[in-house]
Structure formats: structure tokens, C-alpha cells
Amino acid sequence: MKIQFYKTETTYQGKVYKILTPTTPLTDTYAGFARATPIIFSNKADFMRLATLFAFLTEVKDVIIYLPTRKNKDDYLTETWFDATAFANIVVCHHSLQLKRGLFKQIKQRLSKRDLVSFKVDQMKFDNLEFDERFRHQENKDLLDVAIQNDTLFLIGSSKVFGYLAWECLEFRGGVAEPPNHSHTHLYPYLRHGVAVCVDMQFCFYDKIWWEKWFAKQDEV
């Protein structure tokens, strides 16, 4: 499929940063700390878009993907998972860029001119992956660094791990639990500290329309 971005470039402390923001915003994606765990909530359409973005990063390494999701608010998630200030934007990039998380706020403030760029990405490229047990080995270097800083969830990894994150997103194409349940996947095998200290992260399926219908039915009872 074809994906479009707004591309901006800036030089900060002598280094050039290329920032890509999808022209189609992920309006049904919510990210942040929930119950001390980093979580991304999305519906099926947005998980497919996330799968495409992760697949794109298996091929292109010199860019930073910026998803301004913090502005997405949801009453149910606020009441049950995030407090009102816990929602976050998302930044995804490769380890090779050596992005210092603390600098991204300054980098983002320097962005100005935006160019429109397009890429072709095979969204289903990683649909048939099987879990690689090497992710459970401490010596494995293809792992994901996760942190929330300055209202931003950073996902910094390798081409290999981004392929598996695309696969995890594609898993939500099939049957998913309907309210009041949440289909989800635990990502701790992919995390740099997942083996040693069981730090976790989750992708969690959440369809706002489904939940609004479910709440409406409860009110009828």
C-alpha cells in the first residue's frame, strides 16, 4: 500500500534529523503509562496503520516517525487506565540514529517547513512470522528500548524487532474479544530488559464504537 508523510528536517547540535508524520492521523490510538505499564490502545484500522509504519521501518532506517497521539482523549480510558495527564505522543526510530530522548522536545520545536513524501509498503509482509525464540536470550541485540519522557512514548529498536511489532499489530485483524474484555499482547520478550526484570509493554485492542454500544446496552438493563 502507499503511505504518505509530512517530512520535516532540522539540524540540532550538528546533527540532521528527518521527521516523518503520517498525513492520515491515528485518531483512534492512545498511548501512555497505564498501571505502570506502557500501553498502546488502538482499533483494528489503526493497528493496520501501525503495522504499515513498523514494516516501513524495516526498510528505511534514517528517519524518525512521529505520531501526535497525545491529543486523542477518551473518557473510558481516562476513567479506567490513564489519568487525564498520562496520554502520550509516540516516536519510533532505529537505534542507529542514536536519538537522545531528552533532546526530542527541542528538536520538535525547531520543525518548520513540511514536504509531502510517499512510499510503497507491503503491509502484509510480516503476516506469517513465527516467534523467534532468540528474543528470549539475553545476548540477543535485536531488542526494543521503551521509555516515556516529556509526554512521549519512545520505541527505539532494530529492523528485526520492527518486523515483529508489525506482526503483532497484524494479529488484531482476526477475532478479537468484544467488550467488556480487551484483546491484548504482551511485548516483554522484545524489550531490552524483558528477560532480566520482566519489564512489560502491551498492545491492547480498543474500539471506541464497540464500547459505546456496550455501555448503551448496560444502561438499558
N, C-alpha and C positions, 0 to 999 in steps of 0.2 A: 504494500500500500504506500501511498505518498503522504509524507508528513511535512508540514510547513512550520517554520520557526521565525520569530523575530531575532535577528542576530545583532548583537552589540559587542564592541571591542573597547577595551580600555587598557592603558598601561599604568601599573601601580608598582612602585618601588622597583622600577626597571624591568618588570615582567609583564608580558602581554597576556590578557585573559579574554577568551572568547566565550560569551554567554549566549545560550540559546533558550528562548522561551517559546513554548508552543503557541501558535496562533489560535488554536482551539483550547480554551482553558479547561482544566479539570474541575468543573464546578461541583461535582459530587464526590470529591476526595477530601478527606480530613486527616491531618497528621498531627502528632504530638506525643507527649508523655501521658499515658493512661495507666493509673495504678502502678506507677514506677516502671512501666514498660513502654518503649517506643512502639507506636502502632500507626499503621495507615489503614483507614477505613475507605472503601470505595465500592461503587456498584459495578455491575458487570461491564458496562460501557467504558467506565474509567479504568477498570483493571485491564481491559484490552488495550487502551491507550498507553497505560503504564508498561504493558508487555512490549509494545512497539518501541517505546523510548529505551527500555533496557536492551532490546535487541539492537537498536541503533548504536548503543554504546559498546556493543561487542565489535563494531566495525570502525567507529570513529573515537579516537582517544584524546584529541587535543581541545575538547570543548567542555564547558560546564552547563549542565541542564538545570534551569531554574524554574520551579513551579510555584507561583504565588498562591498557595492554597490557604494561607492563614486567614484570608478574608472570608473563607467559606465557614459559615456558622450553622449550627444545628441544635435545636433545643433538646432533643433526646440525648445526643452525645454530651451536651453540656451538663445535663442532669445526672447522667449515669457513668460517664467515662472521663471527660475533660472538664476542668473548671474553665470559666469564661476566658481566662488569660493563657490557657495551655495550648491553643491551636498554633500550628507552626507552618511555615513555608517548607519547601523541600528543595534540596540541592543534591544533584547526583553527578559524580565525576570520577575519573580514574586516579589511582594512586600516583601515577607517573607525573601528574600535574603538580604534586606536592603543594596542594592548596592548604593554606593555614586558615583554619576555620575562623579564627578571631579577626582576620582581615576581610572576610567576605562582606561584612556590613559596609566597610569603607569602599570596597570595590563596587558594590551595587549602587552606592550613592553617586559614583562617578559615571555611570552609564548614561548615554545621551542618544545619539543617532541610532536608529534601528533600520536594518536592511531585511528584506524578506528573502528567505532561502528555503529550498525544498530538497528533500531526499526521498529515495525509494527504499523501503524497508520491508523485508519479508516478516510480517507479524507472526507467522506460524512456524518460523524457522526452528524454534526450540520446543515445539509441541510434544515431541516424542522422546524427550530426555528421560533418563532414569537417574535416580540419585547416585551420586559418586561418593562412595564411602571414604575417599581420601579427604573429604571435607571434615571428617571426624578426627583426623590425625593432626596433632599439634604442629608437626613440621610443615604442614601444608601452608603455602604462602598465598594461595588464591582465596583470600578471605575478605570480608566486608568490615570496614570500620564504620560504626554508627555513633552519632552524638547529636544532642540537641543543644544549640548555643545561639544566643541572640535571636530567639524565636524562629530558628531554622533547624530542620532535621537534615543532617548531612549523611549521605550514603556514599562512601568512598571505597571503591573496590577495583577489581580486575575484569577483563573481558569475560573470563570464565564465570566468575560469580554473577555478572550481569546476565549472562545467558541463563543461569539457573533461576535468577529472580524473574526473568521473563517467563520461564516455565511455570513458576509458582503462580504468577498472575493468570496465565492461561488456564490453570486448573479451575478457576472460578467460572469458566464457560459452561461447565456441566451442571449437575444437580447441586444446588446449594440449599442450606437449611432456611426455611421461612421463619418469620417472627413467631414466637419470641426468642428463637435461637440465632446464633451467629456462626456461620461457617468461617473458619479461620485456619491459618497455617503458622506454625512456629518456625522462625528463621534462625534459631540459635546455632544450628550446625554450620551456617555460613559465616558467623561472626568471629572476629579475631579472638575474642575471649570466651567464645561459646563453650569450648571444650573444658577450659580450666575452671571457670567460675559460673557457668550456666547463665551468663547474661543473655537475655532473650529479646526478640523483636517479633512483631506479628503483622501479617496482612490479614485484615478482617473484612468480610463481606457485609456491606450495609447498603440496603436500597431504601432510600427515604420514602418513596411512594408506597412500597410494601408495608413499611412500618406505620405510616399514616393510616392506611386502610385497616391494619391490625388494631391500632388504637381506637379507630372509629367503631370497630366491631365490639371492643370491650365496653365502650360507652353505651352501646345498645343493650348489653346484657343487664 
